[in-house]
Amino acid sequence: MVKPKKYRKKPIIVEAIQWTGDNFEEIYEFTKGNCCLTVDTGKLIVKTLEGDMEAERGAFVIKGLTG
C-alpha cells in the first residue's frame, strides 16, 4: 500500500461581515442584493452558488474567491 504524502494548503483571505439582525442594509450591499429576510423567523437568507443559505444572528457572511 502506498503511503499518502502530506501537503500544506495556504489559507485564503476572504471578506466577511457579521449579521447582527440590525444591519440588513449593510449585508444587502455586501452581497450585491443577493439576500433577503424571512418574515416569520427574521432569519437572513443569502443566495449562493451552492443554493440559499440561512444565517441566524451572530453568523458571518463571507465572500468566496468568486465573489
The first five atom37 places (N, CA, C, CB, O) and aatype in JSON, in Angstrom:
{
  "aatype": [12, 19, 11, 14, 11, 11, 18, 1, 11, 11, 14, 9, 9, 19, 6, 0, 9, 5, 17, 16, 7, 3, 2, 13, 6, 6, 9, 18, 6, 13, 16, 11, 7, 2, 4, 4, 10, 16, 19, 3, 16, 7, 11, 10, 9, 19, 11, 16, 10, 6, 7, 3, 12, 6, 0, 6, 1, 7, 0, 13, 19, 9, 11, 7, 10, 16, 7],
  "atom_mask": [
    [1, 1, 1, 1, 1],
    [1, 1, 1, 1, 1],
    [1, 1, 1, 1, 1],
    [1, 1, 1, 1, 1],
    [1, 1, 1, 1, 1],
    [1, 1, 1, 1, 1],
    [1, 1, 1, 1, 1],
    [1, 1, 1, 1, 1],
    [1, 1, 1, 1, 1],
    [1, 1, 1, 1, 1],
    [1, 1, 1, 1, 1],
    [1, 1, 1, 1, 1],
    [1, 1, 1, 1, 1],
    [1, 1, 1, 1, 1],
    [1, 1, 1, 1, 1],
    [1, 1, 1, 1, 1],
    [1, 1, 1, 1, 1],
    [1, 1, 1, 1, 1],
    [1, 1, 1, 1, 1],
    [1, 1, 1, 1, 1],
    [1, 1, 1, 0, 1],
    [1, 1, 1, 1, 1],
    [1, 1, 1, 1, 1],
    [1, 1, 1, 1, 1],
    [1, 1, 1, 1, 1],
    [1, 1, 1, 1, 1],
    [1, 1, 1, 1, 1],
    [1, 1, 1, 1, 1],
    [1, 1, 1, 1, 1],
    [1, 1, 1, 1, 1],
    [1, 1, 1, 1, 1],
    [1, 1, 1, 1, 1],
    [1, 1, 1, 0, 1],
    [1, 1, 1, 1, 1],
    [1, 1, 1, 1, 1],
    [1, 1, 1, 1, 1],
    [1, 1, 1, 1, 1],
    [1, 1, 1, 1, 1],
    [1, 1, 1, 1, 1],
    [1, 1, 1, 1, 1],
    [1, 1, 1, 1, 1],
    [1, 1, 1, 0, 1],
    [1, 1, 1, 1, 1],
    [1, 1, 1, 1, 1],
    [1, 1, 1, 1, 1],
    [1, 1, 1, 1, 1],
    [1, 1, 1, 1, 1],
    [1, 1, 1, 1, 1],
    [1, 1, 1, 1, 1],
    [1, 1, 1, 1, 1],
    [1, 1, 1, 0, 1],
    [1, 1, 1, 1, 1],
    [1, 1, 1, 1, 1],
    [1, 1, 1, 1, 1],
    [1, 1, 1, 1, 1],
    [1, 1, 1, 1, 1],
    [1, 1, 1, 1, 1],
    [1, 1, 1, 0, 1],
    [1, 1, 1, 1, 1],
    [1, 1, 1, 1, 1],
    [1, 1, 1, 1, 1],
    [1, 1, 1, 1, 1],
    [1, 1, 1, 1, 1],
    [1, 1, 1, 0, 1],
    [1, 1, 1, 1, 1],
    [1, 1, 1, 1, 1],
    [1, 1, 1, 0, 1]
  ],
  "atom_positions": [
    [[0.84, -1.18, 0.0], [0.0, 0.0, 0.0], [0.89, 1.25, 0.0], [-0.96, 0.0, 1.22], [1.87, 1.32, 0.74]],
    [[0.54, 2.22, -0.82], [1.31, 3.46, -0.94], [0.88, 4.41, 0.17], [1.11, 4.11, -2.33], [-0.31, 4.63, 0.39]],
    [[1.87, 4.97, 0.88], [1.58, 5.94, 1.93], [1.24, 7.29, 1.31], [2.78, 6.08, 2.9], [1.96, 7.75, 0.42]],
    [[0.15, 7.94, 1.76], [-0.17, 9.27, 1.22], [0.86, 10.29, 1.64], [-1.56, 9.71, 1.68], [1.43, 10.21, 2.73]],
    [[1.11, 11.25, 0.77], [2.04, 12.33, 1.07], [1.28, 13.44, 1.76], [2.74, 12.85, -0.21], [0.06, 13.54, 1.64]],
    [[1.99, 14.28, 2.48], [1.38, 15.42, 3.16], [1.69, 16.69, 2.39], [1.88, 15.53, 4.62], [2.8, 16.87, 1.88]],
    [[0.69, 17.57, 2.31], [0.81, 18.85, 1.61], [0.27, 19.96, 2.49], [0.07, 18.81, 0.25], [-0.6, 19.73, 3.34]],
    [[0.78, 21.14, 2.3], [0.29, 22.3, 3.04], [-0.57, 23.14, 2.11], [1.47, 23.14, 3.61], [-0.16, 23.48, 1.0]],
    [[-1.77, 23.46, 2.58], [-2.67, 24.31, 1.8], [-2.62, 25.72, 2.4], [-4.13, 23.75, 1.8], [-2.82, 25.9, 3.6]],
    [[-2.34, 26.7, 1.55], [-2.26, 28.08, 2.03], [-3.66, 28.57, 2.42], [-1.63, 29.0, 0.96], [-4.64, 28.27, 1.74]],
    [[-3.74, 29.33, 3.5], [-5.03, 29.9, 3.86], [-5.46, 30.95, 2.84], [-4.99, 30.5, 5.27], [-4.62, 31.64, 2.25]],
    [[-6.74, 31.07, 2.66], [-7.3, 32.02, 1.71], [-7.9, 33.18, 2.49], [-8.38, 31.34, 0.8], [-8.63, 32.96, 3.46]],
    [[-7.6, 34.39, 2.1], [-8.17, 35.57, 2.75], [-9.49, 35.9, 2.08], [-7.18, 36.79, 2.68], [-9.57, 36.02, 0.86]],
    [[-10.55, 36.04, 2.89], [-11.88, 36.35, 2.38], [-12.43, 37.57, 3.1], [-12.83, 35.15, 2.54], [-12.0, 37.89, 4.21]],
    [[-13.38, 38.25, 2.47], [-14.08, 39.35, 3.12], [-15.26, 38.76, 3.88], [-14.56, 40.43, 2.08], [-15.88, 37.79, 3.42]],
    [[-15.58, 39.33, 5.04], [-16.69, 38.83, 5.84], [-17.35, 39.97, 6.58], [-16.22, 37.75, 6.82], [-16.74, 41.0, 6.85]],
    [[-18.62, 39.75, 6.91], [-19.37, 40.72, 7.7], [-20.31, 39.93, 8.6], [-20.16, 41.73, 6.78], [-20.89, 38.93, 8.18]],
    [[-20.47, 40.37, 9.84], [-21.31, 39.65, 10.79], [-22.75, 40.15, 10.7], [-20.77, 39.82, 12.22], [-23.01, 41.35, 10.66]],
    [[-23.69, 39.2, 10.68], [-25.11, 39.51, 10.68], [-25.55, 39.72, 12.12], [-25.95, 38.37, 10.0], [-25.54, 38.78, 12.93]],
    [[-25.92, 40.96, 12.44], [-26.32, 41.3, 13.81], [-27.82, 41.3, 14.01], [-25.77, 42.66, 14.18], [-28.31, 41.33, 15.14]],
    [[-28.55, 41.26, 12.9], [-30.0, 41.36, 12.97], [-30.47, 42.79, 12.75], [0.0, 0.0, 0.0], [-31.65, 43.03, 12.47]],
    [[-29.55, 43.74, 12.87], [-29.88, 45.15, 12.7], [-29.14, 45.79, 11.53], [-29.57, 45.92, 13.97], [-29.25, 47.0, 11.32]],
    [[-28.4, 45.02, 10.77], [-27.59, 45.6, 9.69], [-27.93, 45.02, 8.32], [-26.12, 45.37, 9.99], [-27.04, 44.71, 7.53]],
    [[-29.23, 44.86, 8.06], [-29.66, 44.27, 6.78], [-29.16, 45.08, 5.59], [-31.18, 44.16, 6.74], [-28.71, 44.5, 4.6]],
    [[-29.24, 46.41, 5.66], [-28.82, 47.23, 4.54], [-27.35, 47.01, 4.21], [-29.06, 48.71, 4.83], [-26.96, 46.94, 3.05]],
    [[-26.53, 46.88, 5.26], [-25.1, 46.64, 5.09], [-24.85, 45.27, 4.44], [-24.37, 46.73, 6.46], [-24.01, 45.15, 3.54]],
    [[-25.58, 44.25, 4.89], [-25.45, 42.91, 4.31], [-25.95, 42.9, 2.87], [-26.23, 41.87, 5.16], [-25.34, 42.28, 2.0]],
    [[-27.05, 43.6, 2.62], [-27.62, 43.67, 1.28], [-26.6, 44.26, 0.3], [-28.91, 44.52, 1.29], [-26.43, 43.76, -0.81]],
    [[-25.95, 45.33, 0.72], [-24.92, 45.96, -0.11], [-23.72, 45.03, -0.3], [-24.45, 47.29, 0.53], [-23.19, 44.91, -1.4]],
    [[-23.3, 44.37, 0.79], [-22.16, 43.45, 0.76], [-22.4, 42.29, -0.2], [-21.88, 42.92, 2.17], [-21.48, 41.86, -0.9]],
    [[-23.64, 41.78, -0.25], [-23.97, 40.64, -1.1], [-24.48, 41.07, -2.48], [-25.01, 39.77, -0.43], [-24.9, 40.23, -3.28]],
    [[-24.44, 42.36, -2.75], [-24.92, 42.91, -4.01], [-26.37, 42.52, -4.28], [-24.03, 42.44, -5.17], [-26.75, 42.19, -5.4]],
    [[-27.18, 42.57, -3.21], [-28.61, 42.31, -3.33], [-29.0, 40.85, -3.32], [0.0, 0.0, 0.0], [-30.16, 40.52, -3.56]],
    [[-28.06, 39.96, -3.04], [-28.35, 38.52, -3.05], [-28.74, 38.0, -1.68], [-27.14, 37.76, -3.56], [-28.26, 36.95, -1.25]],
    [[-29.62, 38.73, -0.99], [-30.09, 38.27, 0.31], [-31.49, 38.81, 0.56], [-29.13, 38.71, 1.44], [-31.94, 39.76, -0.09]],
    [[-32.17, 38.19, 1.51], [-33.49, 38.66, 1.92], [-33.73, 38.21, 3.35], [-34.61, 38.14, 0.97], [-33.01, 37.36, 3.87]],
    [[-34.75, 38.77, 3.99], [-35.14, 38.39, 5.34], [-36.42, 37.59, 5.29], [-35.31, 39.63, 6.25], [-37.32, 37.92, 4.51]],
    [[-36.52, 36.55, 6.11], [-37.78, 35.82, 6.2], [-38.7, 36.57, 7.14], [-37.55, 34.35, 6.69], [-38.26, 37.06, 8.19]],
    [[-39.94, 36.68, 6.79], [-40.9, 37.45, 7.58], [-41.22, 36.73, 8.89], [-42.18, 37.7, 6.78], [-41.29, 37.37, 9.94]],
    [[-41.43, 35.43, 8.84], [-41.86, 34.71, 10.03], [-40.76, 34.48, 11.07], [-42.42, 33.39, 9.63], [-41.03, 34.54, 12.27]],
    [[-39.52, 34.23, 10.64], [-38.44, 33.93, 11.6], [-37.42, 35.05, 11.74], [-37.74, 32.67, 11.2], [-36.67, 35.07, 12.71]],
    [[-37.37, 35.98, 10.78], [-36.39, 37.05, 10.83], [-34.98, 36.59, 10.49], [0.0, 0.0, 0.0], [-34.02, 37.31, 10.75]],
    [[-34.86, 35.38, 9.92], [-33.54, 34.88, 9.54], [-33.14, 35.47, 8.2], [-33.53, 33.34, 9.47], [-33.98, 35.8, 7.37]],
    [[-31.84, 35.59, 8.02], [-31.27, 36.1, 6.8], [-31.06, 34.95, 5.83], [-29.94, 36.85, 7.08], [-30.51, 33.91, 6.2]],
    [[-31.5, 35.11, 4.6], [-31.28, 34.12, 3.54], [-30.33, 34.76, 2.53], [-32.65, 33.68, 2.87], [-30.6, 35.83, 1.99]],
    [[-29.21, 34.08, 2.27], [-28.23, 34.57, 1.3], [-28.17, 33.59, 0.14], [-26.81, 34.74, 1.96], [-27.99, 32.39, 0.33]],
    [[-28.33, 34.12, -1.08], [-28.27, 33.29, -2.28], [-26.8, 33.08, -2.64], [-29.05, 33.94, -3.47], [-26.05, 34.04, -2.81]],
    [[-26.39, 31.8, -2.76], [-25.0, 31.47, -3.1], [-24.97, 30.53, -4.29], [-24.28, 30.83, -1.89], [-26.02, 30.09, -4.76]],
    [[-23.78, 30.24, -4.78], [-23.62, 29.29, -5.87], [-24.07, 27.89, -5.46], [-22.17, 29.26, -6.35], [-24.47, 27.09, -6.3]],
    [[-24.01, 27.59, -4.17], [-24.4, 26.28, -3.65], [-25.87, 26.22, -3.29], [-23.56, 25.92, -2.44], [-26.36, 25.18, -2.86]],
    [[-26.6, 27.33, -3.44], [-28.0, 27.38, -3.07], [-28.23, 28.42, -1.98], [0.0, 0.0, 0.0], [-27.3, 29.1, -1.57]],
    [[-29.46, 28.53, -1.53], [-29.79, 29.5, -0.49], [-29.26, 29.03, 0.86], [-31.31, 29.72, -0.42], [-29.47, 27.88, 1.26]],
    [[-28.58, 29.94, 1.57], [-28.05, 29.65, 2.89], [-28.77, 30.51, 3.92], [-26.51, 29.89, 2.94], [-29.03, 31.69, 3.69]],
    [[-29.08, 29.91, 5.06], [-29.79, 30.6, 6.13], [-28.79, 31.01, 7.21], [-30.9, 29.7, 6.72], [-27.96, 30.21, 7.63]],
    [[-28.89, 32.26, 7.66], [-27.98, 32.75, 8.69], [-28.78, 33.3, 9.87], [-27.04, 33.85, 8.12], [-29.74, 34.06, 9.68]],
    [[-28.4, 32.91, 11.06], [-29.0, 33.44, 12.27], [-28.14, 34.58, 12.77], [-29.17, 32.35, 13.35], [-26.99, 34.74, 12.34]],
    [[-28.67, 35.37, 13.68], [-27.89, 36.48, 14.25], [-26.58, 35.96, 14.82], [-28.69, 37.21, 15.36], [-26.54, 34.92, 15.48]],
    [[-25.51, 36.7, 14.56], [-24.19, 36.31, 15.04], [-23.37, 35.57, 14.0], [0.0, 0.0, 0.0], [-22.15, 35.45, 14.14]],
    [[-24.02, 35.07, 12.94], [-23.3, 34.34, 11.89], [-22.56, 35.33, 11.0], [-24.28, 33.48, 11.04], [-22.93, 36.5, 10.9]],
    [[-21.51, 34.85, 10.38], [-20.74, 35.68, 9.45], [-21.1, 35.31, 8.02], [-19.23, 35.51, 9.69], [-21.23, 34.14, 7.68]],
    [[-21.26, 36.32, 7.19], [-21.48, 36.14, 5.76], [-20.14, 36.44, 5.11], [-22.64, 37.08, 5.19], [-19.57, 37.51, 5.32]],
    [[-19.62, 35.48, 4.32], [-18.32, 35.67, 3.7], [-18.45, 35.69, 2.19], [-17.35, 34.56, 4.14], [-19.39, 35.14, 1.62]],
    [[-17.5, 36.34, 1.55], [-17.4, 36.32, 0.09], [-16.29, 35.34, -0.25], [-17.1, 37.76, -0.5], [-15.18, 35.43, 0.26]],
    [[-16.61, 34.41, -1.13], [-15.61, 33.45, -1.58], [-14.72, 34.08, -2.64], [0.0, 0.0, 0.0], [-14.79, 35.28, -2.89]],
    [[-13.9, 33.27, -3.23], [-12.95, 33.76, -4.23], [-13.65, 34.31, -5.46], [-12.0, 32.66, -4.63], [-13.12, 35.19, -6.13]],
    [[-14.84, 33.79, -5.77], [-15.56, 34.25, -6.95], [-16.52, 35.39, -6.64], [-16.31, 33.11, -7.57], [-17.25, 35.84, -7.52]],
    [[-16.52, 35.86, -5.4], [-17.36, 36.99, -5.02], [-18.72, 36.56, -4.59], [0.0, 0.0, 0.0], [-19.55, 37.39, -4.24]]
  ]
}
